[in-house]
Amino acid sequence: MLQQSLQIDWDYHMRLAPRGTPFLDSALGSIIHFHHFRHWRLTGVAYELRGSSYLAANTSMLSTAYGRTKEFKDRQLHDVGRSVSAFSYWGDVLNSPYHCFGTVADDPALFKVANKQFMHTAVDVAEHNILDFLKQLRSQRHPQAAAAAATAADGSTAGSSSSTVQE
């Protein structure tokens, strides 16, 4: 357990944190908080739902790798050995699932820095992005199309030439 904890600490502080947050100064560090990264590496749960208990392991990302041991070579110099299979997580352990929704957002308020630390974490950014995606799905409009429609509506009410927005 100690070796695993040391490996998690090394991966975060020497590999993930120096890279920083995308589109921001790398000197600020990563918006992915160390406690969230460590919890994900130990339990496999990146985003917890309120009031939920996780009693069983998440096997959705597990896969099997098949191979053959190299025990000896036969007369034709072919590797001979037993067939083996390894059941494990073969994804990217270093990057974590936080990068898909939790490191880039349209709202700059989520990336405010105070005392050389981010005010919000990757979990807050991911929650904001998911809610934004759900709003887009509910309205069935893309944000650029909605902004173009809003500017077209403002322009037509102001008495300027009317323009249509194609979707």
C-alpha positions as CSV (number, residue, x, y, z in Angstrom):
1,M,0.0,0.0,0.0
2,L,2.9,2.4,0.8
3,Q,4.5,1.7,-2.6
4,Q,1.2,2.5,-4.4
5,S,0.8,5.7,-2.4
6,L,4.3,6.8,-3.3
7,Q,3.6,6.0,-7.0
8,I,0.4,8.1,-6.9
9,D,2.3,11.0,-5.3
10,W,5.1,10.8,-7.9
11,D,2.7,10.6,-10.9
12,Y,0.8,13.7,-9.7
13,H,3.6,15.9,-8.6
14,M,6.2,15.0,-11.2
15,R,4.1,14.3,-14.2
16,L,0.6,15.8,-14.0
17,A,1.1,19.0,-12.0
18,P,4.1,20.4,-14.0
19,R,2.1,20.2,-17.2
20,G,-0.5,22.5,-15.7
21,T,-4.0,23.2,-17.0
22,P,-4.6,23.5,-20.8
23,F,-4.5,27.0,-22.1
24,L,-3.2,28.5,-18.8
25,D,0.2,29.2,-17.4
26,S,1.8,25.9,-16.4
27,A,3.3,27.7,-13.3
28,L,-0.2,27.7,-11.8
29,G,-0.2,23.9,-11.6
30,S,-3.0,21.6,-12.4
31,I,-6.7,22.3,-11.7
32,I,-7.0,18.6,-10.9
33,H,-6.7,18.5,-7.1
34,F,-4.3,16.0,-5.6
35,H,-7.0,14.6,-3.2
36,H,-9.3,13.9,-6.2
37,F,-6.5,12.3,-8.2
38,R,-5.4,10.1,-5.3
39,H,-9.0,9.0,-4.6
40,W,-9.5,8.1,-8.2
41,R,-6.2,6.1,-8.3
42,L,-7.1,4.2,-5.1
43,T,-10.8,3.5,-5.7
44,G,-11.4,4.0,-9.5
45,V,-14.2,6.5,-8.8
46,A,-13.6,9.9,-10.3
47,Y,-17.0,11.5,-9.9
48,E,-19.1,10.5,-7.0
49,L,-22.8,11.0,-6.8
50,R,-24.3,12.3,-3.6
51,G,-25.4,9.7,-1.2
52,S,-24.1,6.8,-3.2
53,S,-22.1,4.0,-1.8
54,Y,-19.7,2.1,-4.1
55,L,-19.6,-1.5,-2.8
56,A,-18.4,-3.2,-6.0
57,A,-15.6,-2.4,-8.3
58,N,-16.2,-0.6,-11.5
59,T,-15.4,-3.2,-14.2
60,S,-16.5,-1.1,-17.2
61,M,-12.9,-0.2,-18.1
62,L,-11.4,-3.6,-17.4
63,S,-10.2,-5.8,-20.3
64,T,-8.2,-8.9,-20.9
65,A,-4.8,-9.1,-22.6
66,Y,-3.9,-12.5,-24.0
67,G,-0.3,-13.6,-24.5
68,R,2.1,-16.5,-24.3
69,T,5.0,-17.0,-21.9
70,K,8.5,-17.5,-23.4
71,E,9.6,-20.6,-21.6
72,F,12.0,-22.1,-24.2
73,K,12.6,-22.3,-28.0
74,D,11.9,-25.4,-30.0
75,R,14.2,-26.8,-32.8
76,Q,12.9,-24.3,-35.3
77,L,13.6,-21.5,-32.8
78,H,10.0,-20.7,-32.2
79,D,9.0,-19.5,-28.7
80,V,7.2,-22.2,-26.8
81,G,5.2,-21.5,-23.7
82,R,1.9,-21.5,-22.0
83,S,-1.1,-19.3,-23.0
84,V,-1.8,-16.7,-20.3
85,S,-4.4,-13.9,-19.9
86,A,-4.2,-10.9,-17.7
87,F,-7.4,-9.2,-16.5
88,S,-6.7,-5.6,-15.6
89,Y,-7.1,-1.9,-16.5
90,W,-5.1,-1.1,-19.5
91,G,-6.1,2.6,-19.9
92,D,-4.1,5.7,-19.2
93,V,-3.5,5.8,-15.4
94,L,-1.6,9.0,-15.4
95,N,-4.1,11.3,-17.2
96,S,-7.2,10.2,-15.3
97,P,-10.8,10.8,-16.5
98,Y,-10.7,14.4,-15.4
99,H,-9.4,15.7,-18.7
100,C,-12.5,14.8,-20.7
101,F,-14.7,17.3,-19.0
102,G,-12.8,18.9,-16.1
103,T,-9.9,21.0,-17.5
104,V,-11.4,23.3,-20.1
105,A,-14.5,25.4,-19.9
106,D,-16.0,28.6,-21.4
107,D,-16.5,30.3,-18.1
108,P,-13.3,32.1,-17.0
109,A,-14.6,32.4,-13.4
110,L,-13.9,28.7,-12.9
111,F,-10.2,29.3,-13.4
112,K,-9.7,32.1,-10.8
113,V,-6.5,31.8,-8.8
114,A,-6.0,32.9,-5.2
115,N,-2.8,32.3,-3.2
116,K,-1.4,30.3,-6.1
117,Q,-4.2,27.8,-6.0
118,F,-7.3,27.4,-8.2
119,M,-10.5,28.4,-6.5
120,H,-12.4,25.6,-8.2
121,T,-11.3,22.0,-8.9
122,A,-11.7,19.8,-12.0
123,V,-14.8,18.3,-10.4
124,D,-16.5,21.7,-10.4
125,V,-15.4,22.4,-14.0
126,A,-16.8,19.0,-15.1
127,E,-20.1,19.6,-13.3
128,H,-20.4,23.0,-15.1
129,N,-19.6,21.4,-18.5
130,I,-22.0,18.5,-18.0
131,L,-24.8,20.8,-17.0
132,D,-24.0,23.0,-20.0
133,F,-24.1,19.9,-22.3
134,L,-27.5,18.9,-20.8
135,K,-28.9,22.4,-21.5
136,Q,-27.7,22.2,-25.1
137,L,-29.3,18.8,-25.5
138,R,-32.5,20.0,-23.9
139,S,-32.7,23.0,-26.3
140,Q,-31.2,21.0,-29.2
141,R,-29.0,23.9,-30.2
142,H,-25.3,24.4,-30.4
143,P,-23.9,27.3,-28.4
144,Q,-22.5,29.1,-31.4
145,A,-25.8,28.8,-33.3
146,A,-27.7,30.1,-30.2
147,A,-25.3,33.1,-30.0
148,A,-25.7,33.8,-33.7
149,A,-29.4,33.6,-33.4
150,A,-29.3,36.0,-30.4
151,T,-27.2,38.5,-32.3
152,A,-29.5,38.2,-35.3
153,A,-32.5,38.8,-33.1
154,D,-30.8,41.9,-31.5
155,G,-29.9,43.2,-34.9
156,S,-33.4,42.9,-36.3
157,T,-35.0,44.5,-33.3
158,A,-32.5,47.4,-33.5
159,G,-33.7,48.3,-37.0
160,S,-30.7,47.0,-38.9
161,S,-30.9,44.7,-41.8
162,S,-32.4,41.3,-41.0
163,S,-30.3,38.2,-41.3
164,T,-31.1,34.6,-41.0
165,V,-29.3,31.9,-39.1
166,Q,-28.9,28.5,-40.8
167,E,-28.6,25.5,-38.6
